[in-house]
Amino acid sequence: MRGMRSRLVAGIPALLVVTSLSPLLAACGDDEKPEATSCDWTQTGDAARDVDLPAKTTGLSGDVPAVLTTSIGELKVTLDADQAPCTVASFSSLAEQAYYDNTSCHRQGNDPGFEFLQCGDPYFDPTAADADPKTGTGNPGYTIPDEVDGSETYPAGTLAMANTGRPHSGGGQFFIVFGDSEFPPDYTVWGHLDAASLELVKKATASGNDGYWAQSGGGRPNTPVTFESIDVG
């Protein structure tokens, strides 16, 4: 994304903070277990909710199922631990620690080619007339490495990580793409929704947004989407 739309996902005040690198899963034979991946979490000390750091290594691989129980129904997703092992490990750790429970998606874009629902910020209160000044900055107190190779695309149903526009600046915020979108390949793709779950998101987002984030793009969802619980595996 370039210009205003280039900041569509990370344009509200700074979202997170970061640094890091991590290798991808090493190739292995059919009879071998995948080697553990080392993940370099960088602590920032400004957590929206207190959580423990994920383990430094992860053995996750392949497709990992997850169910996101929300106010609009159950969203069934498949997480891609081969493509984004550290991102999936971080999300799994945060979900296990209830980091996302009772949080609501704070930003929605409905422009053709840029259709997304951004979630994962504990600071956002969908019942407040004015957003908390910290809305858009909520993170778990650490950043995670980008897991991109330049070939990323963002069709409807994609789960991708939000960032501040700087390398390795993702943390806990992510976005759900509900219409084929034209983001540049700067956002880690780490999963996708099944067809029925995508329809639930499309139905909810069809009511549009309030334009609250007009300067950077989009607004607060007119139909709130709140996470009640997340189960991974």
N, C-alpha and C positions, 0 to 999 in steps of 0.2 A: 504494500500500500504506500502511496506517495502522498505528500501534502496532508490535508485534513484526514482523508481516508487512510493514509498510511499510519495514522495514530488511532484508528478505530478501536483496536483492541487495547492499546496501552495508553490512551490519551488522557484519561482522567488523571489528576495529580499523579505523582509517581505511584505505580502499582506495587512494585516489589524492589528488591535490591539484590546484587549477585556477584558471582564469579564461579569458575569451575570448568573442569573437563572430565570426561569419562569415556573409557573405551566401550565399544559395542561388544556384545557377546561374541566370544571366539567361536569360529566354526568348529564343528565336532562331527565325529562319525556317528552312524546310526545307532551304535550300541553305547555311545558315550553320553554321560550327562554333560549339559552345557557348563562351561567354566563360570565361576562366579564373576560378576561384574563389579568393579570398584566404583563407587559413587562418591564424588567429592562435594559434600554439602558445605556451604559457606554460611556461617552464622552471622546474623545481622543484629540480633539483640532487640528487635522491636516487634515481637510477636503479638498478633491480635488476640490469640488464645495461647495459653501455655501448653506446649506439646514437647515430647522428647524427639530428638533427632532420629531419623530412620537408621537402621544398621548401615555400616559403611560398605557392606557388600550385599549383593542380591543374587540369588540363584533362580529368580523368576525367568521364565522363557515361554514362548508360544503365546497362544490365546488364553487370556485370563478373564473368566466371566465376572460380572458385577451387576448388582441390582441397586439402583438409586430410587429409594422410596420418597416420593415428592407429593406436594399438594395437588399436582395434576395427574397423579397416578404413578405406577411403577415404570421406571425407565430401565430397560435391560440393555446392557452394553457389553462389548467385548474389548478388553484392553490388550494392546499389542506390546508384549514384553520383549519381543525380539527387536522391534524397531526402537523402542524407548524404555529399556529396562529400568533406568534410574527414575524416570518420571512415573512409571507404574509402581515402582517400589515406594516412592514418596507418597503418591496418592493412596496406596494401600495402607501405609502407616498412619496417615492423617485420618483416613476413614475409620481405622481401628480405634483411634483415640477420640473419635466423635468430634473432630475438628469442624466438620461440615454440618453437623446436626443443627437444625434450627437456623440455618443461614439461608438467605434468599438471593436470587440472581438480581444484580443491581443495574445491569446495563443491557440494552437491547438495540440492535440495529436492524432496520427494515428496508434499507435501500437495496434495490436489485443489484446483485453481485456482491453485496456486503450484508448478509443476513446472519446474525449471530446473537447468542444469548450468553452474556458473561456472568460467571458465578464464582462462588468461593471466597467472598469477602465478608468476614464476620461483623464488620463495622456497619453494614447496611441494614437499615430498619425500614421495611416497605410501608410501615404505617405512619411514618413521620412525614409531615408536609414538606420539610426541607431536609435534604440529606446531611448526615453528619459530615463535617469537613474532612474527616478521615476516610470517607467512603471512596473506594478505589485504591486505597493504600494497604488494605488488610493483607497480611502475610503471616506465615507460620514461624517467623524468626530465623529463617534460613532460605537460601536460594539453591536452585538445582541447575545442573549443566544443560545447555541446549542439546537436543538429540535430533539434529537436522542434517541433511546431506544435499540440500538444494533441489531435490526432486519432489518436495511436498506439494500436494494439492489439497483443496478444501471443498470437496463435494458435500451435499446435504448429508447430515448424519455424523459428520466428523467431530471428534473431540480433540481439542488442541489447547496448548498452554498459552495463557496471556503473558506478556512481558512488558517492560518499560520502553522498549525500542532499542535497548542495549543488549549486547550478547550476554547470555547466561544470567538473565535477570528474572527468570520465572520463579515462582514459589508455590502458592496454593491456589491461585486464581486460574480458571480455565474457561474456555468458551465452547458452546455447542453450536455448530453450524446447521441451520435449518433450511437453507437454500444454497444451491451451488454458489460458491463465493470465490473472489479473485484476489485473496490475500497473497502477498509474496511469500516465498518459502522460508520464512523467518520464525515460524511458530511450530514447536514440536507437536507432531501428530501422534497421539498415544492410544487411540481407540475409536470406536464408532458405535452408534445406536443401532438396534434392530429396526426393521421397517415399522412395526407397530408403535414403538417408542418415539420414533421420529414423527409419526402422525400426531401423537399427543403433544409434542413440542410445537409442531406447526399450528395445531388448533389453538394452543395457548397464546402463541406469539401473533396470531392473526389479528388480535385486538390492538396491535401496535404499541407504541411507546409514547411517553409524555413530552419528549423533546428536551428533557432536563439537561442532558449533556450535549446540547446543540453545538457548542464550540468545538468539541472533539468528535462528535458524531453519535447520534442515537439519543436514548433517554431511558428512564426507568420503565420497566415493563408495565403495561396497563393491567395485565393479568399476572399477579405475583406467582412466582415459582419458588417454593420453599422446600429445602431438603429436610426430611424427617430422620432418615437414617441411610447409611450406605453399607452394603455387604459385598465384600470382594472375595472371590474364590468359591 
